[in-house]
Amino acid sequence: MIFRDIFLQLVLGACLCIQVAANTPHDRSKIVTLRRSPSEDRNPESLARNRAPCVDTDEDDEEWFKELEVPWINYDRKDRWTSCVGYGDPVFSAKNLTSKLTERVRFSLKGNHNKGIYTLRSEYKVSGANARTYPKETVIVKFIDKANEPRAACEVRALERFGFFIEAGRVTTEKDEYAVIVKVKQSGAPLRFIDVWINAPVAQKRAVVQDMKNRVHDEMYRWVTKLQLIHVDFSYNNVLGKIVEDKTTNDIRLEHIEIVDYGHPGIWPTKSKVIDKEIFTTWFEARWNFLWKDLIEKDLIEKDPIEKDPIEKELDNEEKGKEKRMQKRRLSLNQLAA
């Protein structure tokens, strides 16, 4: 009887958890998705925010946003989800891009706020005042989650400013109609997707990360002084790199970097283009340490050898003792035979 009651309580509890999860709104301000590891998906564009798993809390969001609360970033904590430049602009209504995007190939599964990322089988042509033909390997297409269209307009405005925007419009499929962003495909991969970095000695990994950090810092500061914009989501999955290996020495070095993910809340305006570099560097160090904490702790720290427990040590010593005795015995027998 007691066992049956306990079992029923467990079943009812599990059902309640499933129901709560099903009714939870799928919005980043309410729920957070765990970033998949490279072993689960080797696609460098399958990027989600570097956050904790399970239902989000106010404290969790505050941790991610806390470095934005500085005098020189134009950030409003009370309106953090809608205060991006371009929010709600009708950027997707002007063009029907269905015929131009029929020959698309799935590049990654849907993410937190999109319905999938695609590449193209053929070149992409833009007509009009900005007429241009883009080779197929330089183009990537993002299908937008309908609920996220107003905020996705901010990504369009950011891509325009950073020089990665191609076109925006709508596509009709057999299932539905979607807003889409066509943008420049940036080259490289996150470090955890690059085999030569994964397999390199820790010292070389550190050197590459330090080089990458310096380059990201300089690029960020250049954007602030030139565009009056700051990218605040430069996690290790949003910084792509190309690494070359010396075939003679097996040493590795960083050749170039690309910073990706220009969607909100990753891009914010700054209040001025003139920011003291020392102040900026102090902010950057804190942000880098937060966003790269997981990689730093798991990949850049020398692991101590696993200490064996006393019983294992004793067994090893016994085995070594037996082997020494056997060697002495064989030596003695050989001497007698001689």
Phi, psi and chi 1 to 4 in degrees:
 res  aa     phi    psi   chi1   chi2   chi3   chi4
   1 MET       -  -48.7  178.4   65.7   73.1      -
   2 ILE   -62.4  -42.9  -65.9  173.5      -      -
   3 PHE   -62.0  -41.4  176.1   79.9      -      -
   4 ARG   -62.8  -42.7 -174.8 -172.5   66.5 -176.2
   5 ASP   -62.3  -43.0  -69.4  -17.4      -      -
   6 ILE   -62.5  -42.2  -66.3  172.8      -      -
   7 PHE   -63.0  -43.1  178.5   76.9      -      -
   8 LEU   -62.2  -38.8  -72.8  172.7      -      -
   9 GLN   -63.4  -40.7  -71.7  176.5   23.0      -
  10 LEU   -63.8  -43.3  -70.2  171.1      -      -
  11 VAL   -63.9  -46.3  171.3      -      -      -
  12 LEU   -62.8  -39.2  -70.6  172.5      -      -
  13 GLY   -63.1  -43.1      -      -      -      -
  14 ALA   -63.5  -41.4      -      -      -      -
  15 CYS   -62.8  -41.3  -67.9      -      -      -
  16 LEU   -61.6  -42.4  178.6   61.3      -      -
  17 CYS   -61.6  -41.8  -72.8      -      -      -
  18 ILE   -64.3  -42.4  -67.1  169.9      -      -
  19 GLN   -64.3  -41.9 -174.8   63.1   35.6      -
  20 VAL   -62.1  -44.1  169.0      -      -      -
  21 ALA   -63.1  -38.3      -      -      -      -
  22 ALA   -66.7  -31.6      -      -      -      -
  23 ASN   -91.5    0.0  -68.1  -27.9      -      -
  24 THR   -76.1  129.2  -56.2      -      -      -
  25 PRO   -62.0  138.8  -18.3   29.8      -      -
  26 HIS   -92.0   75.5  -72.3 -100.8      -      -
  27 ASP  -135.7  140.2 -172.8  -75.7      -      -
  28 ARG   -62.0  -22.4 -170.5  179.1  178.7  -82.9
  29 SER   -75.8  -11.3   59.0      -      -      -
  30 LYS  -116.1  -32.0  -60.0  -65.3 -177.6 -175.5
  31 ILE  -140.4  149.9 -169.1  166.4      -      -
  32 VAL  -125.8  140.0  171.1      -      -      -
  33 THR  -103.5  137.3  -55.3      -      -      -
  34 LEU   -70.5  132.2  177.9   64.8      -      -
  35 ARG   -66.7  131.2 -171.7 -163.5  -54.6  -86.7
  36 ARG   -73.2  146.2  -70.2 -176.7  -65.8  179.9
  37 SER   -83.2  161.2   67.9      -      -      -
  38 PRO   -57.6  -29.7  -26.8   35.8      -      -
  39 SER   -68.2  -23.6   60.6      -      -      -
  40 GLU   -86.9  -30.7  -66.0  172.2  -69.7      -
  41 ASP  -153.4  112.3 -174.2   -6.4      -      -
  42 ARG   -84.6   13.5  -64.5  -72.9  -72.1 -179.1
  43 ASN   -89.4  113.6 -171.6  -24.7      -      -
  44 PRO   -66.7  -13.5   21.0  -31.1      -      -
  45 GLU   -89.8   -7.1  -73.5  -73.3  -24.8      -
  46 SER   -81.4   73.2  -61.1      -      -      -
  47 LEU  -108.8  131.8  -54.6  178.9      -      -
  48 ALA  -126.4  170.5      -      -      -      -
  49 ARG   -71.4  145.1  -58.0 -145.7  176.0  -86.8
  50 ASN   -80.1   82.0 -177.2   19.1      -      -
  51 ARG  -129.6  173.6  -45.2  -70.7  -77.9  126.7
  52 ALA   -79.7  153.3      -      -      -      -
  53 PRO   -75.1  173.2   27.3  -32.7      -      -
  54 CYS    76.9 -177.2   76.2      -      -      -
  55 VAL   -62.2  134.0  176.3      -      -      -
  56 ASP   -70.7  158.6 -161.2    3.4      -      -
  57 THR  -130.4  162.4   64.5      -      -      -
  58 ASP   -57.9  -37.9  -69.5  -20.6      -      -
  59 GLU   -64.3  -37.8  -69.6   76.1   17.3      -
  60 ASP   -64.6  -45.4 -172.1   43.0      -      -
  61 ASP   -63.6  -41.5  -94.8  -15.3      -      -
  62 GLU   -60.2  -36.4  -68.7  -53.8  -40.4      -
  63 GLU   -63.1  -42.3 -174.0 -178.7   12.5      -
  64 TRP   -68.8  -35.2 -165.1   90.2      -      -
  65 PHE   -92.6   -8.6  -77.4  100.6      -      -
  66 LYS   -61.0  -36.2   68.8  179.0 -179.7  179.8
  67 GLU   -71.9   -7.9  -78.7   99.5    8.2      -
  68 LEU   -81.4  -14.5  -82.4   60.7      -      -
  69 GLU   -86.0   65.1  -63.8 -178.9   -2.7      -
  70 VAL  -124.1  155.5  -67.7      -      -      -
  71 PRO   -59.9  -27.3  -22.7   32.5      -      -
  72 TRP   -95.1   -5.1   52.3  -85.8      -      -
  73 ILE   -99.7  131.2  -63.8  179.9      -      -
  74 ASN   -83.3   72.8 -163.7    9.4      -      -
  75 TYR  -117.2  133.5  161.5   71.7      -      -
  76 ASP  -118.1  106.7 -178.2   -0.8      -      -
  77 ARG   -64.3  -24.6   70.0 -167.9  -53.2  -92.0
  78 LYS   -79.1  -18.9  -64.8  178.6 -179.2  178.2
  79 ASP  -132.0   39.1 -164.5   23.2      -      -
  80 ARG   -67.1  -23.2   60.9  174.6   56.0  147.5
  81 TRP   -93.9  -12.7  -63.1  105.2      -      -
  82 THR  -127.1    0.8   58.7      -      -      -
  83 SER   -90.2   15.0   61.7      -      -      -
  84 CYS   -78.4  154.7   51.2      -      -      -
  85 VAL   -68.1  121.9  175.9      -      -      -
  86 GLY    99.0    2.6      -      -      -      -
  87 TYR   -54.7  123.8 -175.5   87.7      -      -
  88 GLY    79.3    1.7      -      -      -      -
  89 ASP   -61.9  143.4  -75.0   -1.4      -      -
  90 PRO   -78.8   58.2   30.4  -35.3      -      -
  91 VAL   -80.3  -13.8  -64.5      -      -      -
  92 PHE  -102.5   -4.8  -57.5  108.9      -      -
  93 SER   -89.6  -17.9   57.1      -      -      -
  94 ALA   -78.1  -31.9      -      -      -      -
  95 LYS  -124.3  136.9  -63.2 -179.9 -179.7  179.5
  96 ASN   -99.1  113.1 -172.9  -38.4      -      -
  97 LEU  -103.6   14.7  -57.2  178.1      -      -
  98 THR   -55.5  -50.1  -56.5      -      -      -
  99 SER   -67.0  -26.1   61.3      -      -      -
 100 LYS   -82.9  -14.4  -61.4  174.3   71.5  171.5
 101 LEU  -121.8   25.7  -62.0  173.8      -      -
 102 THR   -71.9  -35.9   52.9      -      -      -
 103 GLU   -94.2   68.0  -65.5 -172.7    0.3      -
 104 ARG  -111.1  154.6   59.9 -177.0 -176.2  -89.1
 105 VAL  -125.8  130.8 -179.4      -      -      -
 106 ARG   -60.9  123.4  172.3   81.9   74.6  172.8
 107 PHE  -101.9  -34.0 -170.7   61.0      -      -
 108 SER  -155.6  158.8   76.2      -      -      -
 109 LEU   -70.8  168.9  -59.9  175.9      -      -
 110 LYS   -61.5  148.9   64.1 -179.5 -178.6  178.8
 111 GLY  -107.7 -159.1      -      -      -      -
 112 ASN   -60.3  -40.2  -80.1    1.5      -      -
 113 HIS  -130.5   23.3  -56.1  -56.5      -      -
 114 ASN  -140.1  165.4   66.9   71.2      -      -
 115 LYS  -103.9   16.0  -71.8  -65.6 -174.8  179.5
 116 GLY   132.0  153.0      -      -      -      -
 117 ILE  -115.6  137.3  -54.1  -69.3      -      -
 118 TYR  -132.0  151.9  -64.4   83.5      -      -
 119 THR  -109.5  176.9   54.3      -      -      -
 120 LEU  -118.5  153.8  -58.9  178.9      -      -
 121 ARG   -88.9  -13.4  -73.0 -164.0  176.5   97.7
 122 SER  -140.3  169.9   56.7      -      -      -
 123 GLU   -62.9  160.0   60.8 -174.1   16.1      -
 124 TYR  -117.4  123.4 -171.1   86.2      -      -
 125 LYS  -107.6  133.0  -65.1 -177.1  178.5 -179.8
 126 VAL  -111.6  130.4  176.9      -      -      -
 127 SER  -105.2  177.1   56.8      -      -      -
 128 GLY    91.6 -153.8      -      -      -      -
 129 ALA   -63.2  -32.5      -      -      -      -
 130 ASN  -104.2   37.2  -61.9  -43.1      -      -
 131 ALA   -55.5  132.0      -      -      -      -
 132 ARG  -167.8  150.9 -178.8  176.2  170.9 -177.7
 133 THR  -112.9  125.7  -61.3      -      -      -
 134 TYR  -104.6  126.6  -67.2   84.4      -      -
 135 PRO   -56.5  146.3  -22.1   32.9      -      -
 136 LYS   -59.1  -32.9   61.5 -178.8 -178.7  179.9
 137 GLU   -75.2   -5.8   62.6  -86.8    9.0      -
 138 THR  -104.6    7.5   66.2      -      -      -
 139 VAL  -121.0  141.0  178.4      -      -      -
 140 ILE  -137.1  144.4 -161.6  138.8      -      -
 141 VAL  -122.3  131.2 -177.5      -      -      -
 142 LYS  -115.3  121.4 -176.8  177.7 -175.6  178.6
 143 PHE   -88.3  132.5  -83.5   54.6      -      -
 144 ILE   -97.9  137.0  -54.0  -59.9      -      -
 145 ASP   -63.7  130.8 -173.0  -33.5      -      -
 146 LYS   -55.8  -41.2  -78.0 -167.3  173.8 -177.9
 147 ALA   -64.5  -19.4      -      -      -      -
 148 ASN  -103.1    6.9 -165.5   49.6      -      -
 149 GLU   -57.1  -45.9  -80.7 -171.5   28.7      -
 150 PRO   -57.9  -39.9  -24.6   35.3      -      -
 151 ARG   -77.7  -29.3 -161.1  158.3   55.9 -166.1
 152 ALA   -66.0  -24.1      -      -      -      -
 153 ALA   -61.6  -30.5      -      -      -      -
 154 CYS   -65.8  -35.7  -61.5      -      -      -
 155 GLU   -64.9  -39.7 -178.7  173.9   -2.6      -
 156 VAL   -59.1  -47.2  169.7      -      -      -
 157 ARG   -62.8  -38.5  -63.1  -55.2 -175.3 -152.9
 158 ALA   -68.2  -43.6      -      -      -      -
 159 LEU   -61.9  -36.2  -70.8  167.6      -      -
 160 GLU   -60.8  -44.5  -72.4  173.8  -20.3      -
 161 ARG   -68.7  -37.5  -64.8  -71.7  -54.4  -78.6
 162 PHE   -86.7   -8.2  -75.7   95.7      -      -
 163 GLY    88.8   19.5      -      -      -      -
 164 PHE  -110.4    2.5  -61.5  116.3      -      -
 165 PHE   -85.0  139.0  177.9   73.2      -      -
 166 ILE  -114.8  -61.5  -62.5  177.0      -      -
 167 GLU  -156.1  162.0  -89.3 -169.6  -50.3      -
 168 ALA  -138.3  149.2      -      -      -      -
 169 GLY  -179.2 -150.3      -      -      -      -
 170 ARG  -130.2  151.3  -53.0 -164.0   83.0   83.1
 171 VAL  -130.0  134.4  166.5      -      -      -
 172 THR  -102.3  126.4  -58.3      -      -      -
 173 THR  -114.7 -179.9   69.7      -      -      -
 174 GLU   -64.4  -27.7  -66.1  178.6   -4.2      -
 175 LYS   -92.2  -38.1  -65.1 -178.2  178.5 -179.5
 176 ASP  -168.5 -177.6 -150.2  -20.2      -      -
 177 GLU  -112.1  136.7 -177.2 -176.4   75.1      -
 178 TYR  -130.3  147.0  -62.2   98.0      -      -
 179 ALA   -77.2  143.7      -      -      -      -
 180 VAL  -135.6  150.0  -63.9      -      -      -
 181 ILE  -118.6  124.1  -60.8  173.9      -      -
 182 VAL  -102.2  123.4 -175.5      -      -      -
 183 LYS  -141.2  169.4   54.7 -174.3  177.8  177.3
 184 VAL   -70.3  132.0  174.0      -      -      -
 185 LYS   -84.1  119.1 -175.9  177.9 -177.2  -67.7
 186 GLN   -87.2  144.9  -64.6  169.7  -96.9      -
 187 SER   -91.2  159.9   61.1      -      -      -
 188 GLY   108.7 -176.5      -      -      -      -
 189 ALA  -151.1  154.9      -      -      -      -
 190 PRO   -61.6  153.4  -22.0   33.6      -      -
 191 LEU   -55.6  -39.0  -70.8  176.5      -      -
 192 ARG   -72.4    1.3  -77.5 -178.0  169.8  174.0
 193 PHE  -108.7    1.2  -66.5   80.0      -      -
 194 ILE  -106.5  111.0  -57.6  174.8      -      -
 195 ASP   -60.2  -40.6  -71.2  -24.1      -      -
 196 VAL   -65.3  -29.3  -69.0      -      -      -
 197 TRP   -76.7  -43.5 -175.4   85.1      -      -
 198 ILE   -56.6  -41.2  -66.6  170.2      -      -
 199 ASN   -91.5    0.0  -61.5  -38.0      -      -
 200 ALA   -77.8  157.1      -      -      -      -
 201 PRO   -60.1  153.7  -20.6   31.5      -      -
 202 VAL   -57.2  -38.9  171.9      -      -      -
 203 ALA   -60.2  -41.5      -      -      -      -
 204 GLN   -70.5  -36.9  -71.1 -169.5   35.0      -
 205 LYS   -59.4  -45.3  -74.4 -175.7  176.5 -178.5
 206 ARG   -60.9  -42.4  -74.0  178.6 -174.1  154.4
 207 ALA   -62.4  -41.2      -      -      -      -
 208 VAL   -65.6  -44.1  166.1      -      -      -
 209 VAL   -63.4  -39.8  169.7      -      -      -
 210 GLN   -64.4  -42.0 -175.4   60.3   49.4      -
 211 ASP   -62.6  -43.6 -170.8    2.8      -      -
 212 MET   -62.9  -42.1 -176.9  172.2  -83.6      -
 213 LYS   -60.6  -45.1  178.5 -179.0  177.6 -179.1
 214 ASN   -62.1  -41.0  -66.4  -19.2      -      -
 215 ARG   -69.2  -40.8  -63.1 -170.2 -164.2 -160.0
 216 VAL   -62.6  -44.7  172.3      -      -      -
 217 HIS   -55.8  -49.3  169.8  -81.6      -      -
 218 ASP   -65.6  -39.4  -67.3  -13.4      -      -
 219 GLU   -66.4  -42.7 -175.0   74.3  -27.3      -
 220 MET   -60.2  -45.0  -65.1  -70.0  178.5      -
 221 TYR   -66.6  -35.6 -169.9   68.5      -      -
 222 ARG   -64.1  -41.4 -173.7 -179.7   70.1   81.8
 223 TRP   -62.5  -41.6  -74.6  -18.2      -      -
 224 VAL   -60.6  -46.7  169.7      -      -      -
 225 THR   -76.1  -24.8   56.4      -      -      -
 226 LYS   -98.2  -44.2 -177.4  179.1  178.9 -178.6
 227 LEU  -106.0  -13.7  -57.4  175.4      -      -
 228 GLN    60.2   40.5 -155.9  169.2  -32.3      -
 229 LEU  -132.8  148.0  -68.2  172.0      -      -
 230 ILE  -127.9  131.8 -177.6   69.1      -      -
 231 HIS   -92.9  118.8 -168.4  -49.0      -      -
 232 VAL  -108.4    2.8  -59.0      -      -      -
 233 ASP  -116.5   47.2 -164.5   13.9      -      -
 234 PHE   -87.2   57.8   46.3   94.0      -      -
 235 SER   -70.0  171.5   70.0      -      -      -
 236 TYR   -66.8  -15.0   52.5   81.9      -      -
 237 ASN   -91.9   -9.7  -89.0  -12.8      -      -
 238 ASN  -107.1    6.5  -75.5  -15.8      -      -
 239 VAL  -116.2  110.8  179.7      -      -      -
 240 LEU   -92.8  146.2  -48.8 -175.2      -      -
 241 GLY  -137.0  159.4      -      -      -      -
 242 LYS  -120.3  124.5 -178.9  178.9  179.7 -178.4
 243 ILE  -116.2  134.3  -66.1  178.4      -      -
 244 VAL  -110.6  148.2  -66.7      -      -      -
 245 GLU  -117.3  133.2 -178.2 -178.8   24.7      -
 246 ASP   -75.9  115.9 -172.7  -52.2      -      -
 247 LYS   -67.3  -20.1  -61.0  -58.6 -179.2 -177.7
 248 THR   -84.0  -47.9  -55.6      -      -      -
 249 THR   -99.9  -12.8   63.5      -      -      -
 250 ASN    66.1   11.4  -66.9  -32.8      -      -
 251 ASP   -73.0  148.9  -70.2  -18.3      -      -
 252 ILE  -116.8  154.0   61.2  172.4      -      -
 253 ARG  -147.5  154.2   63.7  176.1  176.9   83.0
 254 LEU   -83.1  126.5 -177.6   64.5      -      -
 255 GLU   -93.1  -46.9 -172.1  168.9   81.9      -
 256 HIS  -157.4  165.6   86.4  -87.5      -      -
 257 ILE  -129.5  157.8   66.3  160.0      -      -
 258 GLU  -137.8  137.8  -63.8  -88.1    5.5      -
 259 ILE  -104.8  127.5  -58.5  164.4      -      -
 260 VAL  -119.9  176.5  -61.2      -      -      -
 261 ASP    75.2   89.4 -165.2  -10.9      -      -
 262 TYR  -107.8   19.1  -64.5   86.4      -      -
 263 GLY   -83.3  159.0      -      -      -      -
 264 HIS   -74.3  139.7 -170.0   70.1      -      -
 265 PRO   -98.4   35.7   36.0  -36.2      -      -
 266 GLY   -84.3  -20.4      -      -      -      -
 267 ILE  -117.9  130.0  -53.3  -63.5      -      -
 268 TRP  -135.9  145.4  -66.5   86.3      -      -
 269 PRO   -74.6  151.6   25.0  -30.6      -      -
 270 THR  -102.8  159.1   58.7      -      -      -
 271 LYS   -79.5  -12.2  -65.9  178.8 -178.8  178.3
 272 SER  -157.6  154.6  171.2      -      -      -
 273 LYS   -84.5  -12.6  -70.2 -176.5  177.9  179.8
 274 VAL  -104.1  102.1 -178.4      -      -      -
 275 ILE  -127.4  129.0  -62.4  170.6      -      -
 276 ASP   -54.9  129.3 -177.9   81.6      -      -
 277 LYS   -64.4  -33.1 -165.0  165.2 -173.3  179.0
 278 GLU   -66.4  -40.8 -172.6  174.6  -18.8      -
 279 ILE   -63.6  -43.7  -67.9  173.9      -      -
 280 PHE   -61.8  -43.9  174.1   81.6      -      -
 281 THR   -63.8  -38.8  -60.3      -      -      -
 282 THR   -62.0  -43.7  -60.2      -      -      -
 283 TRP   -63.7  -45.1  173.6   86.3      -      -
 284 PHE   -61.2  -42.2  177.3   84.5      -      -
 285 GLU   -58.7  -45.7  -73.6  -75.6  -17.7      -
 286 ALA   -64.8  -41.6      -      -      -      -
 287 ARG   -67.3  -43.5 -169.7   67.1  176.4  164.6
 288 TRP   -60.1  -47.5  178.0  -84.2      -      -
 289 ASN   -60.7  -34.6  -69.7  -22.6      -      -
 290 PHE   -72.2  -49.2  170.6   69.3      -      -
 291 LEU   -72.9  -27.2  -65.1  173.1      -      -
 292 TRP  -105.0    8.6  -74.9   65.7      -      -
 293 LYS   -55.3  -46.0 -179.9  180.0  178.3 -178.3
 294 ASP   -62.1  -46.2  179.9   67.8      -      -
 295 LEU   -66.8  -41.8 -177.7  140.0      -      -
 296 ILE   -59.8  -45.1  -68.5  168.7      -      -
 297 GLU   -72.9  -32.3  -68.6 -178.9  -10.5      -
 298 LYS   -94.7  -26.0  -68.0 -177.1  178.8  178.3
 299 ASP  -117.0  -17.3  -62.0  -57.2      -      -
 300 LEU  -112.5    6.3  -58.4 -174.3      -      -
 301 ILE  -110.1  127.8  -63.0  175.4      -      -
 302 GLU   -61.5  129.8  -65.6  -83.2    7.8      -
 303 LYS   -87.1  128.5  -56.1  -65.1 -170.9  -61.4
 304 ASP   -69.3  146.3  -67.4  -30.8      -      -
 305 PRO   -58.7  143.3   -9.9   16.5      -      -
 306 ILE   -67.8  123.4  -61.2  173.3      -      -
 307 GLU   -76.2  127.2 -174.5   71.5   17.7      -
 308 LYS   -77.5  148.2  -66.9 -177.7  178.3  179.8
 309 ASP   -74.4  163.0   63.7   44.6      -      -
 310 PRO   -56.0  -36.2  -26.0   34.4      -      -
 311 ILE   -66.7  -43.6  -64.5  176.3      -      -
 312 GLU   -62.2  -41.5  -74.6 -177.8  -46.1      -
 313 LYS   -60.4  -43.3  -77.4 -176.2  177.0  179.6
 314 GLU   -64.0  -42.1 -172.7  175.8  -19.4      -
 315 LEU   -63.8  -40.2  -69.6  172.6      -      -
 316 ASP   -62.2  -42.7  -76.7  -10.3      -      -
 317 ASN   -63.3  -39.7  -69.5  -25.3      -      -
 318 GLU   -62.4  -43.2  -72.9 -178.1    4.2      -
 319 GLU   -63.4  -42.8  -71.4  -63.2  -37.7      -
 320 LYS   -63.9  -38.1  -71.3  176.4 -178.1  177.1
 321 GLY   -64.3  -42.6      -      -      -      -
 322 LYS   -62.3  -42.3  -72.7  178.7 -177.5  177.9
 323 GLU   -63.8  -40.6 -179.5   61.2   28.3      -
 324 LYS   -63.8  -42.3  -75.3 -176.8  178.8  179.7
 325 ARG   -64.7  -38.9  -72.2 -166.6  -67.0  -87.1
 326 MET   -66.3  -38.7  -71.0  -63.7  -67.0      -
 327 GLN   -63.0  -42.8  -73.0  177.0   -7.3      -
 328 LYS   -62.7  -42.1  -73.3 -178.0  179.3  179.5
 329 ARG   -64.1  -43.6 -174.2  177.8  177.9 -174.0
 330 ARG   -64.0  -38.7  -75.2 -165.8  -67.4  -91.1
 331 LEU   -62.1  -43.1 -179.7   60.4      -      -
 332 SER   -63.5  -43.7  -62.6      -      -      -
 333 LEU   -64.1  -38.9  -71.1  173.5      -      -
 334 ASN   -64.6  -39.7  -71.4  -22.1      -      -
 335 GLN   -66.6  -39.9  -71.8  174.2  -18.4      -
 336 LEU   -65.6  -39.9  -72.7  172.1      -      -
 337 ALA   -66.2  -31.7      -      -      -      -
 338 ALA   -70.4      -      -      -      -      -
